Amino acid sequence: MKVEIRGVEKLSFRERQVVALKEMGYTNDQVARRLNLSTGTVATLFNRARAKGYEVVIVIPGDHLGIFGTDEEEA
């Protein structure tokens, strides 16, 4: 699996850190502890990043989803 954040160039370094962790499913409390920030700061950074606009794209190869069979199965 590959995760791509489009529009990341619009974000500050801290916003990038928060976005990456939040999009990976971490809570505000977990992000705050990891980055040594308050939960309020995490929320503010995340909201600012969302306002600047970014898009998360997840690319999952079909073979990881089990939707493509092997060559022997298709023959």
Helices and strands as residue ranges (DSSP letters): E 2-6, G 8-10, H 13-23, H 28-35, H 39-52, E 55-59, H 62-65, H 71-74
